[in-house]
Amino acid sequence: MRKLTMARAISEGIGQEMERDSNVLVWGEDVGVYGGIFGATQGLFQRFGPKRIIDTPISESAFIGAAIGASAEGLRPIVELMFVDFFGVAMDQIYNHLAKNHYMSGGNVRHPVVIMTAIGGGYSDGAQHSQSLYGLFAHLPGLKVVVPSNAYDAKGMMISAIQDDNPVMYFFHKGLLGLGWMPSDDLAEVHVPEDSYSIPLGQAQVVVEGSDVSIFAIGAMVPKAVRSGERLKSQGISAEVIDLRTLVPLDRQTIIDSVKKTHRAIIVDEDYRSFGMSAEIAALIAEEALEYLDTPIKRLAVPDVPIPYSRVLEQAVIPSVDQITEAVRQLTR
């Protein structure tokens, strides 16, 4: 079985789509010869050249704006916003144009743009380089939101994102990419077929089946939830782990079905606690499956503080395997 890191899986998926469709282009800061600072475009410049893999100036508003115009004329740009924390300088382009133009044009204008961007902390890079923020974009109508947790999903969901006629925000967690200079969770490096394949957006995955409690997670929280489930199993607690995979569209049915099965729910999120993913999932469960719950819904998320630079403090605010395990114990007492 051929295992790939998430970074290589993403690059492979992009490369296969570029071979299939000459309208697929990539641009962003350092995506060319360097291969992207997170490796998501490694090897593509050598294969497709500077006319299709384009290094841009440090002007996110310019190259995301250019992607909007190019997509309206039939191209399918993939642009890398180096860190999601930098979205502010291009937010007008993203939420006032990219997300709205299809609706405001009565369906006459399409923007098949993929904005891929790095999320997550855990390596002491400070408050302006360590956020997740996918909940912010999920709040905006018109954008699809993708957050893979392993290499197999990363490739298949990138291919689906490129082929989608809607704008897609594609988030990859730095701690899952398999970078040599940053620790990566081994559970993210999995078998990836060489052939092209797609994973439909909007389908969650039951990673581990269980009967006592449902753990809902996304991105880097998925392998942590799996490791917590392994600990809990030795203590006689059967945890079901659900990888949401996309926030928009959200697989509501899988969430409800799991809660009906286990009667307990905990949501684990590396985004901020207030007004985010954890609150949305909790509200959905309360509205659609409240009568099936034996205990209140539990949420673990980043408290409403900037991500600390201090490693000790950073580890304290990002949900850990120990914190997930203890929270589940409290729910199942």
DOKOLDO-71831 format. One record per residue (C-alpha): residue number from 1; residue in one letter; x, y, z. Coordinates in nm, 4 decimals, always signed. Example, Ala and Ser with C-alpha at 12.3 -4.5 7.8 and 13.67 -1.06 7.14 Angstrom:
2
+-----+----+----------+----------+----------+
!   i ! aa !       c1 !       c2 !       c3 !
+-----+----+----------+----------+----------+
!   1 !  A !  +1.2300 !  -0.4500 !  +0.7800 !
!   2 !  S !  +1.3670 !  -0.1060 !  +0.7140 !
+-----+----+----------+----------+----------+
END
This chain:
333
+-----+----+----------+----------+----------+
!   i ! aa !       c1 !       c2 !       c3 !
+-----+----+----------+----------+----------+
!   1 !  M !  +0.0000 !  +0.0000 !  +0.0000 !
!   2 !  R !  +0.1308 !  +0.3403 !  -0.1010 !
!   3 !  K !  +0.1140 !  +0.5937 !  +0.1796 !
!   4 !  L !  +0.1426 !  +0.9671 !  +0.1182 !
!   5 !  T !  +0.1646 !  +1.2692 !  +0.3393 !
!   6 !  M !  -0.1262 !  +1.5102 !  +0.3131 !
!   7 !  A !  +0.0930 !  +1.7656 !  +0.1392 !
!   8 !  R !  +0.1904 !  +1.5196 !  -0.1340 !
!   9 !  A !  -0.1666 !  +1.3964 !  -0.1685 !
!  10 !  I !  -0.2933 !  +1.7507 !  -0.2239 !
!  11 !  S !  -0.0238 !  +1.8190 !  -0.4827 !
!  12 !  E !  -0.0984 !  +1.4924 !  -0.6610 !
!  13 !  G !  -0.4693 !  +1.5700 !  -0.6784 !
!  14 !  I !  -0.4025 !  +1.9155 !  -0.8203 !
!  15 !  G !  -0.1574 !  +1.7739 !  -1.0749 !
!  16 !  Q !  -0.4048 !  +1.5144 !  -1.2002 !
!  17 !  E !  -0.6731 !  +1.7775 !  -1.2468 !
!  18 !  M !  -0.4270 !  +2.0036 !  -1.4301 !
!  19 !  E !  -0.3501 !  +1.7178 !  -1.6669 !
!  20 !  R !  -0.7189 !  +1.6514 !  -1.7233 !
!  21 !  D !  -0.8283 !  +2.0131 !  -1.7680 !
!  22 !  S !  -0.6076 !  +2.2834 !  -1.9182 !
!  23 !  N !  -0.8278 !  +2.5499 !  -1.7568 !
!  24 !  V !  -0.6979 !  +2.4594 !  -1.4102 !
!  25 !  L !  -0.4284 !  +2.7038 !  -1.2947 !
!  26 !  V !  -0.2511 !  +2.7640 !  -0.9648 !
!  27 !  W !  -0.1248 !  +3.0911 !  -0.8270 !
!  28 !  G !  -0.0169 !  +3.2387 !  -0.4975 !
!  29 !  E !  +0.2903 !  +3.3314 !  -0.2981 !
!  30 !  D !  +0.5810 !  +3.0850 !  -0.3372 !
!  31 !  V !  +0.3674 !  +2.8194 !  -0.5083 !
!  32 !  G !  +0.6103 !  +2.7889 !  -0.7997 !
!  33 !  V !  +0.9712 !  +2.6726 !  -0.7721 !
!  34 !  Y !  +0.9431 !  +2.6548 !  -0.3935 !
!  35 !  G !  +0.6330 !  +2.4335 !  -0.4115 !
!  36 !  G !  +0.4391 !  +2.6282 !  -0.1505 !
!  37 !  I !  +0.5673 !  +2.6825 !  +0.2012 !
!  38 !  F !  +0.3484 !  +2.3922 !  +0.3136 !
!  39 !  G !  +0.4286 !  +2.1701 !  +0.0160 !
!  40 !  A !  +0.0811 !  +2.1731 !  -0.1375 !
!  41 !  T !  +0.2144 !  +2.2571 !  -0.4856 !
!  42 !  Q !  +0.5451 !  +2.0698 !  -0.4757 !
!  43 !  G !  +0.6630 !  +1.9489 !  -0.8162 !
!  44 !  L !  +0.3892 !  +2.1239 !  -1.0123 !
!  45 !  F !  +0.6020 !  +2.4099 !  -1.1447 !
!  46 !  Q !  +0.8483 !  +2.1620 !  -1.2974 !
!  47 !  R !  +0.5617 !  +1.9762 !  -1.4715 !
!  48 !  F !  +0.3384 !  +2.2602 !  -1.5875 !
!  49 !  G !  +0.5652 !  +2.5638 !  -1.6081 !
!  50 !  P !  +0.5281 !  +2.9315 !  -1.5159 !
!  51 !  K !  +0.2197 !  +2.9964 !  -1.7307 !
!  52 !  R !  +0.0041 !  +2.7624 !  -1.5204 !
!  53 !  I !  +0.1855 !  +2.7691 !  -1.1845 !
!  54 !  I !  +0.2226 !  +3.1386 !  -1.1132 !
!  55 !  D !  +0.4149 !  +3.2990 !  -0.8288 !
!  56 !  T !  +0.2403 !  +3.6215 !  -0.7336 !
!  57 !  P !  +0.3439 !  +3.9374 !  -0.5516 !
!  58 !  I !  +0.2492 !  +3.9632 !  -0.1845 !
!  59 !  S !  -0.0939 !  +4.1062 !  -0.2591 !
!  60 !  E !  -0.3743 !  +3.8709 !  -0.1609 !
!  61 !  S !  -0.6463 !  +4.1131 !  -0.2668 !
!  62 !  A !  -0.4924 !  +4.1293 !  -0.6145 !
!  63 !  F !  -0.4470 !  +3.7593 !  -0.6862 !
!  64 !  I !  -0.7784 !  +3.6524 !  -0.5299 !
!  65 !  G !  -0.9493 !  +3.9298 !  -0.7235 !
!  66 !  A !  -0.7765 !  +3.8072 !  -1.0388 !
!  67 !  A !  -0.9046 !  +3.4557 !  -0.9695 !
!  68 !  I !  -1.2603 !  +3.5867 !  -0.9514 !
!  69 !  G !  -1.2287 !  +3.7515 !  -1.2907 !
!  70 !  A !  -1.0513 !  +3.4532 !  -1.4473 !
!  71 !  S !  -1.3143 !  +3.2083 !  -1.3229 !
!  72 !  A !  -1.5936 !  +3.4234 !  -1.4673 !
!  73 !  E !  -1.4248 !  +3.3795 !  -1.8074 !
!  74 !  G !  -1.4052 !  +2.9996 !  -1.7879 !
!  75 !  L !  -1.0792 !  +2.9261 !  -1.6047 !
!  76 !  R !  -1.0650 !  +2.7219 !  -1.2841 !
!  77 !  P !  -0.8049 !  +2.8896 !  -1.0591 !
!  78 !  I !  -0.6632 !  +2.7407 !  -0.7414 !
!  79 !  V !  -0.5175 !  +3.0147 !  -0.5239 !
!  80 !  E !  -0.3200 !  +2.9680 !  -0.2059 !
!  81 !  L !  -0.3832 !  +3.2113 !  +0.0751 !
!  82 !  M !  -0.0710 !  +3.1264 !  +0.2708 !
!  83 !  F !  -0.2266 !  +3.1485 !  +0.6199 !
!  84 !  V !  -0.5994 !  +3.1788 !  +0.6838 !
!  85 !  D !  -0.5058 !  +3.4507 !  +0.9341 !
!  86 !  F !  -0.4261 !  +3.6740 !  +0.6355 !
!  87 !  F !  -0.7800 !  +3.6625 !  +0.4949 !
!  88 !  G !  -0.8574 !  +4.0171 !  +0.6126 !
!  89 !  V !  -0.6667 !  +4.1880 !  +0.3322 !
!  90 !  A !  -0.8794 !  +4.0042 !  +0.0732 !
!  91 !  M !  -1.2109 !  +3.9688 !  +0.2548 !
!  92 !  D !  -1.3994 !  +4.2059 !  +0.0265 !
!  93 !  Q !  -1.3035 !  +3.9946 !  -0.2730 !
!  94 !  I !  -1.4013 !  +3.6731 !  -0.0916 !
!  95 !  Y !  -1.7313 !  +3.7522 !  +0.0736 !
!  96 !  N !  -1.8666 !  +4.0427 !  -0.1329 !
!  97 !  H !  -1.7753 !  +3.9091 !  -0.4779 !
!  98 !  L !  -1.6659 !  +3.5450 !  -0.4856 !
!  99 !  A !  -1.9451 !  +3.4299 !  -0.2543 !
! 100 !  K !  -2.2214 !  +3.6508 !  -0.3925 !
! 101 !  N !  -2.1784 !  +3.7008 !  -0.7672 !
! 102 !  H !  -2.3478 !  +3.3766 !  -0.8747 !
! 103 !  Y !  -2.6577 !  +3.4667 !  -0.6730 !
! 104 !  M !  -2.6601 !  +3.8331 !  -0.7674 !
! 105 !  S !  -2.6236 !  +3.7505 !  -1.1381 !
! 106 !  G !  -2.9230 !  +3.5199 !  -1.1325 !
! 107 !  G !  -2.6961 !  +3.2226 !  -1.1925 !
! 108 !  N !  -2.5329 !  +3.3697 !  -1.5020 !
! 109 !  V !  -2.1840 !  +3.4059 !  -1.3515 !
! 110 !  R !  -1.9925 !  +3.1102 !  -1.2098 !
! 111 !  H !  -1.6801 !  +3.1224 !  -0.9982 !
! 112 !  P !  -1.5179 !  +2.7752 !  -0.9827 !
! 113 !  V !  -1.2356 !  +2.8960 !  -0.7585 !
! 114 !  V !  -1.0567 !  +2.6942 !  -0.4899 !
! 115 !  I !  -0.8933 !  +2.8989 !  -0.2167 !
! 116 !  M !  -0.6636 !  +2.6682 !  -0.0227 !
! 117 !  T !  -0.5162 !  +2.7923 !  +0.3002 !
! 118 !  A !  -0.3294 !  +2.6709 !  +0.6073 !
! 119 !  I !  -0.4928 !  +2.6558 !  +0.9498 !
! 120 !  G !  -0.4103 !  +2.5509 !  +1.3027 !
! 121 !  G !  -0.1639 !  +2.5920 !  +1.5835 !
! 122 !  G !  +0.0519 !  +2.3619 !  +1.7892 !
! 123 !  Y !  +0.3937 !  +2.4855 !  +1.6834 !
! 124 !  S !  +0.4322 !  +2.8217 !  +1.8586 !
! 125 !  D !  +0.3816 !  +3.0543 !  +1.5638 !
! 126 !  G !  +0.1794 !  +3.3123 !  +1.7524 !
! 127 !  A !  -0.1654 !  +3.4648 !  +1.7380 !
! 128 !  Q !  -0.1501 !  +3.5795 !  +1.3748 !
! 129 !  H !  -0.0402 !  +3.2453 !  +1.2245 !
! 130 !  S !  -0.2222 !  +2.9805 !  +1.4302 !
! 131 !  Q !  -0.5980 !  +3.0220 !  +1.3941 !
! 132 !  S !  -0.8453 !  +2.7917 !  +1.2217 !
! 133 !  L !  -1.1395 !  +3.0231 !  +1.1357 !
! 134 !  Y !  -1.3286 !  +2.7830 !  +0.9067 !
! 135 !  G !  -1.6439 !  +2.8633 !  +1.1034 !
! 136 !  L !  -1.6197 !  +3.2242 !  +0.9893 !
! 137 !  F !  -1.6337 !  +3.1230 !  +0.6217 !
! 138 !  A !  -1.9037 !  +2.8627 !  +0.6832 !
! 139 !  H !  -2.1174 !  +3.1510 !  +0.8121 !
! 140 !  L !  -2.1089 !  +3.3220 !  +0.4708 !
! 141 !  P !  -2.3634 !  +3.1977 !  +0.2127 !
! 142 !  G !  -2.2125 !  +3.1073 !  -0.1228 !
! 143 !  L !  -1.8921 !  +2.9320 !  -0.0127 !
! 144 !  K !  -1.8312 !  +2.5610 !  +0.0320 !
! 145 !  V !  -1.5990 !  +2.4742 !  +0.3216 !
! 146 !  V !  -1.3705 !  +2.1687 !  +0.3155 !
! 147 !  V !  -1.1413 !  +2.0498 !  +0.5981 !
! 148 !  P !  -0.9728 !  +1.7090 !  +0.5356 !
! 149 !  S !  -0.8067 !  +1.5140 !  +0.8165 !
! 150 !  N !  -0.5954 !  +1.2614 !  +0.6235 !
! 151 !  A !  -0.4134 !  +1.2174 !  +0.2941 !
! 152 !  Y !  -0.6809 !  +1.0013 !  +0.1266 !
! 153 !  D !  -0.9520 !  +1.2584 !  +0.1910 !
! 154 !  A !  -0.7178 !  +1.5460 !  +0.1079 !
! 155 !  K !  -0.6619 !  +1.4223 !  -0.2471 !
! 156 !  G !  -1.0196 !  +1.3151 !  -0.3176 !
! 157 !  M !  -1.1727 !  +1.6304 !  -0.1735 !
! 158 !  M !  -0.9279 !  +1.8551 !  -0.3587 !
! 159 !  I !  -1.0304 !  +1.6918 !  -0.6859 !
! 160 !  S !  -1.3978 !  +1.7403 !  -0.5974 !
! 161 !  A !  -1.3313 !  +2.1024 !  -0.5033 !
! 162 !  I !  -1.1587 !  +2.1763 !  -0.8340 !
! 163 !  Q !  -1.4415 !  +2.0174 !  -1.0324 !
! 164 !  D !  -1.7116 !  +2.2018 !  -0.8374 !
! 165 !  D !  -1.8654 !  +2.5030 !  -1.0088 !
! 166 !  N !  -1.9002 !  +2.6834 !  -0.6744 !
! 167 !  P !  -1.6222 !  +2.8644 !  -0.4860 !
! 168 !  V !  -1.4624 !  +2.6316 !  -0.2321 !
! 169 !  M !  -1.2572 !  +2.7205 !  +0.0748 !
! 170 !  Y !  -1.0144 !  +2.4322 !  +0.1238 !
! 171 !  F !  -0.8431 !  +2.4276 !  +0.4646 !
! 172 !  F !  -0.5404 !  +2.2097 !  +0.5402 !
! 173 !  H !  -0.4034 !  +2.1841 !  +0.8920 !
! 174 !  K !  -0.0312 !  +2.2437 !  +0.9207 !
! 175 !  G !  -0.0006 !  +1.9697 !  +1.1824 !
! 176 !  L !  -0.1322 !  +1.7033 !  +0.9432 !
! 177 !  L !  +0.0662 !  +1.7794 !  +0.6272 !
! 178 !  G !  +0.3735 !  +1.5676 !  +0.7005 !
! 179 !  L !  +0.6235 !  +1.8510 !  +0.6778 !
! 180 !  G !  +0.9803 !  +1.7753 !  +0.7743 !
! 181 !  W !  +1.0088 !  +2.0863 !  +0.9889 !
! 182 !  M !  +0.6818 !  +2.0424 !  +1.1779 !
! 183 !  P !  +0.5539 !  +1.7416 !  +1.3746 !
! 184 !  S !  +0.2640 !  +1.5667 !  +1.2002 !
! 185 !  D !  +0.0153 !  +1.3132 !  +1.3320 !
! 186 !  D !  +0.0909 !  +0.9673 !  +1.1895 !
! 187 !  L !  -0.2800 !  +0.8974 !  +1.1429 !
! 188 !  A !  -0.2923 !  +1.1566 !  +0.8631 !
! 189 !  E !  -0.0457 !  +0.9645 !  +0.6422 !
! 190 !  V !  -0.2561 !  +0.6880 !  +0.4893 !
! 191 !  H !  -0.2944 !  +0.4854 !  +0.1710 !
! 192 !  V !  -0.3671 !  +0.7023 !  -0.1323 !
! 193 !  P !  -0.4499 !  +0.5432 !  -0.4719 !
! 194 !  E !  -0.2429 !  +0.6589 !  -0.7660 !
! 195 !  D !  -0.5489 !  +0.6932 !  -0.9867 !
! 196 !  S !  -0.7700 !  +0.9992 !  -0.9747 !
! 197 !  Y !  -1.0763 !  +0.9737 !  -0.7501 !
! 198 !  S !  -1.3180 !  +1.2125 !  -0.5872 !
! 199 !  I !  -1.4948 !  +1.2295 !  -0.2519 !
! 200 !  P !  -1.8351 !  +1.4005 !  -0.2654 !
! 201 !  L !  -1.8452 !  +1.7203 !  -0.0644 !
! 202 !  G !  -2.1041 !  +1.7144 !  +0.2123 !
! 203 !  Q !  -2.0550 !  +1.3573 !  +0.3324 !
! 204 !  A !  -1.9234 !  +1.3018 !  +0.6835 !
! 205 !  Q !  -1.7420 !  +0.9790 !  +0.7670 !
! 206 !  V !  -1.7862 !  +0.7455 !  +1.0624 !
! 207 !  V !  -1.4178 !  +0.6879 !  +1.1360 !
! 208 !  V !  -1.4770 !  +0.4631 !  +1.4383 !
! 209 !  E !  -1.8098 !  +0.3068 !  +1.5252 !
! 210 !  G !  -1.9225 !  +0.3178 !  +1.8883 !
! 211 !  S !  -2.2272 !  +0.2915 !  +2.1099 !
! 212 !  D !  -2.1777 !  +0.5088 !  +2.4199 !
! 213 !  V !  -2.0915 !  +0.8580 !  +2.2933 !
! 214 !  S !  -2.0527 !  +1.0458 !  +1.9637 !
! 215 !  I !  -1.7409 !  +1.2572 !  +1.9163 !
! 216 !  F !  -1.7785 !  +1.5069 !  +1.6309 !
! 217 !  A !  -1.4535 !  +1.6508 !  +1.5004 !
! 218 !  I !  -1.2893 !  +1.8028 !  +1.1959 !
! 219 !  G !  -0.9334 !  +1.8480 !  +1.0699 !
! 220 !  A !  -0.6594 !  +1.7887 !  +1.3267 !
! 221 !  M !  -0.9144 !  +1.7126 !  +1.5967 !
! 222 !  V !  -1.0090 !  +1.3870 !  +1.4199 !
! 223 !  P !  -0.6867 !  +1.1927 !  +1.4954 !
! 224 !  K !  -0.6989 !  +1.3283 !  +1.8502 !
! 225 !  A !  -1.0545 !  +1.1993 !  +1.8843 !
! 226 !  V !  -0.9469 !  +0.8606 !  +1.7482 !
! 227 !  R !  -0.6606 !  +0.8368 !  +1.9991 !
! 228 !  S !  -0.8968 !  +0.9377 !  +2.2780 !
! 229 !  G !  -1.1384 !  +0.6671 !  +2.1666 !
! 230 !  E !  -0.8612 !  +0.4091 !  +2.1911 !
! 231 !  R !  -0.7934 !  +0.5102 !  +2.5511 !
! 232 !  L !  -1.1621 !  +0.5070 !  +2.6366 !
! 233 !  K !  -1.2090 !  +0.1608 !  +2.4888 !
! 234 !  S !  -0.9648 !  +0.0189 !  +2.7428 !
! 235 !  Q !  -1.1837 !  +0.1751 !  +3.0122 !
! 236 !  G !  -1.5019 !  +0.0149 !  +2.8809 !
! 237 !  I !  -1.6354 !  +0.3225 !  +2.6965 !
! 238 !  S !  -1.7296 !  +0.2827 !  +2.3289 !
! 239 !  A !  -1.6821 !  +0.6123 !  +2.1446 !
! 240 !  E !  -1.8066 !  +0.6777 !  +1.7926 !
! 241 !  V !  -1.5818 !  +0.9221 !  +1.6051 !
! 242 !  I !  -1.7347 !  +1.1260 !  +1.3233 !
! 243 !  D !  -1.5128 !  +1.3211 !  +1.0826 !
! 244 !  L !  -1.7381 !  +1.5978 !  +0.9510 !
! 245 !  R !  -1.4971 !  +1.6629 !  +0.6595 !
! 246 !  T !  -1.7037 !  +1.9541 !  +0.5275 !
! 247 !  L !  -1.8909 !  +2.2270 !  +0.7108 !
! 248 !  V !  -2.0663 !  +2.3483 !  +0.3958 !
! 249 !  P !  -2.2507 !  +2.1470 !  +0.2903 !
! 250 !  L !  -2.2937 !  +1.9898 !  +0.6346 !
! 251 !  D !  -2.3927 !  +1.6249 !  +0.6607 !
! 252 !  R !  -2.6711 !  +1.6754 !  +0.9125 !
! 253 !  Q !  -2.8151 !  +1.3272 !  +0.8758 !
! 254 !  T !  -2.4978 !  +1.1473 !  +0.9844 !
! 255 !  I !  -2.4788 !  +1.3719 !  +1.2912 !
! 256 !  I !  -2.8382 !  +1.3039 !  +1.3924 !
! 257 !  D !  -2.8132 !  +0.9300 !  +1.3236 !
! 258 !  S !  -2.5056 !  +0.9016 !  +1.5452 !
! 259 !  V !  -2.6707 !  +1.0863 !  +1.8348 !
! 260 !  K !  -2.9788 !  +0.8650 !  +1.8064 !
! 261 !  K !  -2.7472 !  +0.5668 !  +1.8364 !
! 262 !  T !  -2.5237 !  +0.6748 !  +2.1258 !
! 263 !  H !  -2.7458 !  +0.9248 !  +2.3174 !
! 264 !  R !  -2.4459 !  +1.1423 !  +2.4025 !
! 265 !  A !  -2.2588 !  +1.4062 !  +2.2015 !
! 266 !  I !  -1.9320 !  +1.5955 !  +2.2315 !
! 267 !  I !  -1.8048 !  +1.8400 !  +1.9682 !
! 268 !  V !  -1.4294 !  +1.8985 !  +1.9455 !
! 269 !  D !  -1.3129 !  +2.2061 !  +1.7571 !
! 270 !  E !  -0.9839 !  +2.3928 !  +1.7078 !
! 271 !  D !  -1.1724 !  +2.7069 !  +1.6118 !
! 272 !  Y !  -1.2948 !  +2.9537 !  +1.8735 !
! 273 !  R !  -1.5774 !  +2.8418 !  +2.0993 !
! 274 !  S !  -1.8199 !  +3.1316 !  +2.0585 !
! 275 !  F !  -2.0378 !  +3.1585 !  +1.7444 !
! 276 !  G !  -1.8526 !  +2.8781 !  +1.5681 !
! 277 !  M !  -1.8720 !  +2.5190 !  +1.4486 !
! 278 !  S !  -1.9217 !  +2.3682 !  +1.7918 !
! 279 !  A !  -2.2211 !  +2.5932 !  +1.8570 !
! 280 !  E !  -2.3744 !  +2.5121 !  +1.5178 !
! 281 !  I !  -2.3462 !  +2.1350 !  +1.5662 !
! 282 !  A !  -2.4805 !  +2.1644 !  +1.9206 !
! 283 !  A !  -2.7785 !  +2.3682 !  +1.7969 !
! 284 !  L !  -2.8501 !  +2.1147 !  +1.5237 !
! 285 !  I !  -2.8527 !  +1.8287 !  +1.7750 !
! 286 !  A !  -3.0714 !  +2.0262 !  +2.0158 !
! 287 !  E !  -3.3214 !  +2.1050 !  +1.7398 !
! 288 !  E !  -3.3335 !  +1.7642 !  +1.5734 !
! 289 !  A !  -3.2393 !  +1.5025 !  +1.8335 !
! 290 !  L !  -3.2887 !  +1.6502 !  +2.1810 !
! 291 !  E !  -3.5222 !  +1.3709 !  +2.2912 !
! 292 !  Y !  -3.2497 !  +1.1128 !  +2.2219 !
! 293 !  L !  -2.9926 !  +1.2717 !  +2.4542 !
! 294 !  D !  -2.9238 !  +1.1201 !  +2.7964 !
! 295 !  T !  -2.6843 !  +1.4008 !  +2.8955 !
! 296 !  P !  -2.6267 !  +1.7648 !  +2.7958 !
! 297 !  I !  -2.4192 !  +1.8293 !  +2.4841 !
! 298 !  K !  -2.0504 !  +1.8905 !  +2.5576 !
! 299 !  R !  -1.8249 !  +2.1268 !  +2.3631 !
! 300 !  L !  -1.4444 !  +2.1456 !  +2.3586 !
! 301 !  A !  -1.3035 !  +2.4368 !  +2.1607 !
! 302 !  V !  -1.0433 !  +2.7117 !  +2.1770 !
! 303 !  P !  -1.1419 !  +2.9685 !  +2.4404 !
! 304 !  D !  -1.2043 !  +3.3196 !  +2.3152 !
! 305 !  V !  -0.8437 !  +3.4361 !  +2.3394 !
! 306 !  P !  -0.5742 !  +3.4863 !  +2.0750 !
! 307 !  I !  -0.3654 !  +3.1708 !  +2.0270 !
! 308 !  P !  -0.0675 !  +3.2140 !  +2.2632 !
! 309 !  Y !  +0.2912 !  +3.2073 !  +2.1418 !
! 310 !  S !  +0.4058 !  +3.0323 !  +2.4597 !
! 311 !  R !  +0.4081 !  +2.6582 !  +2.3927 !
! 312 !  V !  +0.2705 !  +2.5750 !  +2.7371 !
! 313 !  L !  -0.0164 !  +2.8205 !  +2.7009 !
! 314 !  E !  -0.0826 !  +2.7168 !  +2.3410 !
! 315 !  Q !  -0.1144 !  +2.3533 !  +2.4446 !
! 316 !  A !  -0.3529 !  +2.4597 !  +2.7190 !
! 317 !  V !  -0.6009 !  +2.6311 !  +2.4837 !
! 318 !  I !  -0.6037 !  +2.3785 !  +2.1961 !
! 319 !  P !  -0.8136 !  +2.0679 !  +2.2763 !
! 320 !  S !  -0.5908 !  +1.7698 !  +2.3520 !
! 321 !  V !  -0.6349 !  +1.3930 !  +2.3696 !
! 322 !  D !  -0.6324 !  +1.4173 !  +2.7496 !
! 323 !  Q !  -0.9030 !  +1.6856 !  +2.7486 !
! 324 !  I !  -1.1231 !  +1.4908 !  +2.5082 !
! 325 !  T !  -1.0842 !  +1.1761 !  +2.7139 !
! 326 !  E !  -1.1734 !  +1.3487 !  +3.0391 !
! 327 !  A !  -1.4740 !  +1.5227 !  +2.8834 !
! 328 !  V !  -1.6089 !  +1.1910 !  +2.7572 !
! 329 !  R !  -1.5588 !  +1.0350 !  +3.1006 !
! 330 !  Q !  -1.7698 !  +1.3118 !  +3.2498 !
! 331 !  L !  -2.0454 !  +1.2488 !  +2.9963 !
! 332 !  T !  -2.0546 !  +0.8743 !  +3.0585 !
! 333 !  R !  -2.0429 !  +0.8658 !  +3.4374 !
+-----+----+----------+----------+----------+
END
